Amino acid sequence: MKKIDKSVADAYYREKNKYILLFLSIWFVVSFGVVLFADSLQFEVPILGFPFHYFMGAQGSILTFIILLFINAKVSDRIDQKYGIDESANEQISYGKTVDH
Amino acid sequence: MENSQFIVSLTLILITFGIYIGIAIYNKARQTSDFYVASRGVPPVFNGMAIGADWMSAASFIGMAGTVMLLGYDGLAYIMGWTGGYLLLTFLLAPQLRKYGRYTVPEFIGDRYNSHTARVIAAICTIIISFTYSVGQLSGSGVVIGRLLEVDARIGTLIGVVLIAFYAAFGGMKGITWTQVAQYIILITAYLIPVIFMSLQITNNPLPWLSYGQVVSELGEIDRQLGLSEYFAPFENGSRWQFMALMFTLMAGTAGLPHVIVRFYTVSTMKAARWSGAWALLFIGLLYLSAPAYAAFSRFILMTNVVGQPIDDLPAWTETWLNTNLLQIADTNNDGILQWNEIMISNDIVVMATPEIANLGVFVIGLMAAGAMAAALSTAGGLMIAISSSFAHDIYYRVLRPNATDTNRLAVGRITIVAATVLAGIIALDPPGAITQIVAWAFALASGTFFPALLLGVWWRRANGPGVIAGMLVGLTVTLAYIFAVRFGGFSIAGIIDTGAGIFGAASAIITIVVVSLMTKTPSQEVQDEVKDLRYPEQMTYKNGDVWMK
């Protein structure tokens, strides 16, 4: 075990949370935001032919959600890598750490 | 004709059941950790499929497209709510709960808040929520088996009970995981084939997701001509605030449902939990992106092929469904022509009836039945595991008999599954409400109890035992009181009805936890350190104000 500098540990935490906040803001806008203004967002989406508010409810928001989750997984992996986290070490630790009451 | 349909449906159902039972036997649980969390070694992609099958219930498979078809835009609250919750779950709860390394949600609450009372309340909430939910699943499977085998729905329900009790008790979580992977593949195939064929029939495009936008716009045009409100017009079947409250309830409920959260315990690390969440929503999204297409095509066929026809000359499929009373036709203005407002169609039959409406043949109809059964059984299986672990692990072992042996606990777990399934089956013989309604109550209860307890448990060190006990009780009471006040007292705030009750439950629980925690003792340093530790990956450990790397 080696001690990690407090500023490095805090930086890790802040970087992770910065992205979570960003992703959740997008989540909020494409769901609650669009619904709040649904009446004035009824212009037609080109090619697909939907009114925009309906497209967002039926497809746009869900696609955004899926993409955000994959970006989050990828971004988190990259942050872990940057701070020298090794996934196989994680697996070993978490395997042993299982609290078996 | 009727006879060949019966044989095809029965064969498909038997083959798929054979596969599930085979997998369950092959993966029979040998140890406690196998039984509850599949030894924590399921790869994320497969775990994603298992979460998908666990998640997509009879309400998703049978009910959702019908709901959208009847409610138009307002039905989309279900689509957004039931997908958007995965972001709350994957960002804010699942990886952290995985690092904490317990078996069940009540166990997390009991240990994190250092309180047996909180543990027991959480276990009881789990049992109430999962039990309510499984009554809906069993009655759904009863309807499908009954319709397909042409036996009474009650006998169908009993057949479902026997099957669920058998493989859930036998395989435990490990068996369930791989069974659910198979169930996901079967249910998604069964859902996509009809919608792709309908898309080809109506728009000459095999990709429904690209083609049904035009159909939605055309439906708006047809509605205008008939003097109805447009299919896509917002807030015609409820207020804007009901839409948002329902969406919130389904999202927060998703993040707090014990049987879904426990699926994130079956992977190896926090990283695997994040990837599981992403894969799960991708697999779930395939069905949820298709449901509104299903709804639009069904409504289009009804509007163009059935509405405006002479009542004496309706297609043959109407006959069988008229007999079930789930479809009703009345010529109220006596002109001999069927109008849209003269049809009463139950939202639970839309998905099941559409292959017949679109003339897709016996194989597709049989496949739909097998898919619907997969959806109902897989969710019910997951729910039964949640009930069994809450009772056998959190109440029996942690509180009543702390020195029970491994074998003993496994036996109690299995007995609980059989007992709970049979009891839920008895209630499902005469269900207290429609499937979607029962399911929405379960979500409202989860968002009023577990969502606040877990969210603050992970993200706020200061939250303590008295706070969470008061919070869960207040959340439960407010949610139940609101549901009852709306249903029996004609009460409502801003047009929000019983299905949106979760927003009041969650808000009051969060406020209660914060206020009561601040008024009572700060949690021990040890607990606070444990909570801070959840911020970091497995390799980092937080101890006495410092972070250590292994």
Interface residues (C-beta under 8 A of the other chain):
Chain A: M1 K2 K3 I4 K6 V8 A9 Y12 Y13 K16 I20 F23 L24 W27 S31 F32 V35 L36 A38 D39 Q42 E44 V45 L48 G49 F50 P51 H53 Y54 F55 G57 A58 Q59 S61 I62 L63 F65 I66 L68 L69 F70 N72 A73 S76 D77 D80 G84 I85 D86 E87 A89 N90 E91 I93 S94 Y95 K97 T98 V99 D100 H101
Chain B: T32 S33 R40 Y73 L76 A77 I79 M80 T83 G84 Y86 L87 T90 F91 L92 R98 K99 G101 R102 Y103 E107 W209 L210 G213 Q214 V216 S217 G220 F232 P234 F235 R240 F243 M244 M247 F248 M251 S268 T269 M270 K271 R274 W275 G277 A278 L281 L282 G285 Y288 L289 P292 H393 Y397 R398 R535 Y536 P537 E538 Q539 M540 T541 Y542 D546 V547 W548 M549 K550
